[in-house]
Amino acid sequence: MKTPESKVKKKVDDYLKAIGAYVIKPATFGFGASGAADRVCCIGGRFVTIEVKREGKVPTPLQRLNAKLATQAGGIAIWGDSAEMIIEQLKERLGLPD
């Protein structure tokens, strides 16, 4: 099923593949932990979570809590409502080339 975020996720996925990231796409279907990020990655040895939101939307309180926990564990938590926003954050936070 297509979601409003599908096009953004596709562009982000293409970028992650291009940089050689290891990516997990959690799909809980009501059985797993709620609030998990849309993408859980290892990029250059760094643990990164990515939450993709519909344009104009922000992460839910539970998603923000999970991002905080990932950060407290030494990871990087990123969210955005456009592929460009997410990719720019990845480049800045991980020192990736343009």
Contacts in CASP RR format, 6 or more apart in sequence:
PFRMAT RR
TARGET T0000
AUTHOR 0000-0000-0000
METHOD contacts of the structure
MODEL  1
MKTPESKVKKKVDDYLKAIGAYVIKPATFGFGASGAADRVCCIGGRFVTI
EVKREGKVPTPLQRLNAKLATQAGGIAIWGDSAEMIIEQLKERLGLPD
3 9 0 8 1.000
3 54 0 8 1.000
4 54 0 8 1.000
4 55 0 8 1.000
5 38 0 8 1.000
5 52 0 8 1.000
5 53 0 8 1.000
5 54 0 8 1.000
7 83 0 8 1.000
8 52 0 8 1.000
8 81 0 8 1.000
8 82 0 8 1.000
8 83 0 8 1.000
8 86 0 8 1.000
9 38 0 8 1.000
9 39 0 8 1.000
9 52 0 8 1.000
11 83 0 8 1.000
11 87 0 8 1.000
12 39 0 8 1.000
12 50 0 8 1.000
12 52 0 8 1.000
12 83 0 8 1.000
12 86 0 8 1.000
12 87 0 8 1.000
13 23 0 8 1.000
13 39 0 8 1.000
15 83 0 8 1.000
15 87 0 8 1.000
15 90 0 8 1.000
16 23 0 8 1.000
16 39 0 8 1.000
16 41 0 8 1.000
16 43 0 8 1.000
17 23 0 8 1.000
19 43 0 8 1.000
19 96 0 8 1.000
20 43 0 8 1.000
21 41 0 8 1.000
21 42 0 8 1.000
21 43 0 8 1.000
21 44 0 8 1.000
21 48 0 8 1.000
22 41 0 8 1.000
22 42 0 8 1.000
22 43 0 8 1.000
23 39 0 8 1.000
23 40 0 8 1.000
23 41 0 8 1.000
24 39 0 8 1.000
24 40 0 8 1.000
24 41 0 8 1.000
25 38 0 8 1.000
25 39 0 8 1.000
25 40 0 8 1.000
26 36 0 8 1.000
26 37 0 8 1.000
26 38 0 8 1.000
26 40 0 8 1.000
28 34 0 8 1.000
28 36 0 8 1.000
34 62 0 8 1.000
35 60 0 8 1.000
35 62 0 8 1.000
35 63 0 8 1.000
35 65 0 8 1.000
35 66 0 8 1.000
36 66 0 8 1.000
37 49 0 8 1.000
37 50 0 8 1.000
37 51 0 8 1.000
37 63 0 8 1.000
37 66 0 8 1.000
37 67 0 8 1.000
37 70 0 8 1.000
37 77 0 8 1.000
38 50 0 8 1.000
38 51 0 8 1.000
38 52 0 8 1.000
39 48 0 8 1.000
39 49 0 8 1.000
39 50 0 8 1.000
39 52 0 8 1.000
40 47 0 8 1.000
40 48 0 8 1.000
40 49 0 8 1.000
40 50 0 8 1.000
41 47 0 8 1.000
41 48 0 8 1.000
41 49 0 8 1.000
41 50 0 8 1.000
42 48 0 8 1.000
43 90 0 8 1.000
43 94 0 8 1.000
43 96 0 8 1.000
44 94 0 8 1.000
46 75 0 8 1.000
46 76 0 8 1.000
46 94 0 8 1.000
47 70 0 8 1.000
47 73 0 8 1.000
47 74 0 8 1.000
47 75 0 8 1.000
47 76 0 8 1.000
48 75 0 8 1.000
48 76 0 8 1.000
48 77 0 8 1.000
48 78 0 8 1.000
48 90 0 8 1.000
48 94 0 8 1.000
49 66 0 8 1.000
49 67 0 8 1.000
49 70 0 8 1.000
49 75 0 8 1.000
49 76 0 8 1.000
49 77 0 8 1.000
49 78 0 8 1.000
50 78 0 8 1.000
50 79 0 8 1.000
50 86 0 8 1.000
50 90 0 8 1.000
51 59 0 8 1.000
51 63 0 8 1.000
51 67 0 8 1.000
51 77 0 8 1.000
51 78 0 8 1.000
51 79 0 8 1.000
51 80 0 8 1.000
52 79 0 8 1.000
52 80 0 8 1.000
52 81 0 8 1.000
52 86 0 8 1.000
53 59 0 8 1.000
53 79 0 8 1.000
53 80 0 8 1.000
53 81 0 8 1.000
54 81 0 8 1.000
55 81 0 8 1.000
55 82 0 8 1.000
56 81 0 8 1.000
57 81 0 8 1.000
58 79 0 8 1.000
58 81 0 8 1.000
59 67 0 8 1.000
59 79 0 8 1.000
63 79 0 8 1.000
66 77 0 8 1.000
67 77 0 8 1.000
67 79 0 8 1.000
68 77 0 8 1.000
70 76 0 8 1.000
70 77 0 8 1.000
71 77 0 8 1.000
76 93 0 8 1.000
76 94 0 8 1.000
78 86 0 8 1.000
78 89 0 8 1.000
78 90 0 8 1.000
78 93 0 8 1.000
79 86 0 8 1.000
80 86 0 8 1.000
80 89 0 8 1.000
90 96 0 8 1.000
91 97 0 8 1.000
91 98 0 8 1.000
END
